[in-house]
Amino acid sequence: ESVLLVIRECFVYRIPPLGSSKGYKAAEWDVNSFLWSGRLRIVSVGGKKCYIKLEDANSGELFAQCEYKEDNNSVEPVIDSSRYFVLRIEDQASGKHAYIGMGFQERSEAFDFNVALQDFIKHLKNETAPKIEYTGPKVDYSWKEGETININIGKVIFKLK
């Protein structure tokens, strides 16, 4: 397990159901009345899985966890702010899921959050990309005894041995 990012304070909000196909709006939340606040950690497990963990800042007790996957809607930015996101929280035992709002005080924290997730996906794609290796014979490009190269620059000819 490796920690990709720690943000000391984030806020969790109860959000209304998605009203339109356009996306979530933070303006529809009561951002002044948060459900929970604490620390956020993004953790990579074995380089293959990524979790967003919302934890108590003092005890480290887990409040909620979101497994980040690029191909599902586990993390969605809201359409009207750069500081708020919607996380898909899933109960592993029952398979039930819920959506919660999550936000930061500063835009820089939201930026760091996005970059950490993008870096994980980039790392994952590099790990799964096929490695291309040249298997043909090695070519010797060194100069052989007695070889010369003539370089013409204007009226001057340079002879290299």
Buried (B, 14 or more C-beta within 10 A) or exposed (E): EEEBBBBEEBBBBBBEEBEEEEEBBBEBBEBEEBBBBBBBBBBBEEEEBBBBBBBEEEEEEEBBBBBBBEEEEBBBBBEEBEBBBBBBBBEEEEEEEEBBBBBBBEEEBBEBBBEBBEBBBEBBEEEEEEEEEEEEEEEEEEEEEEEEEEEEEEEEEEEEE
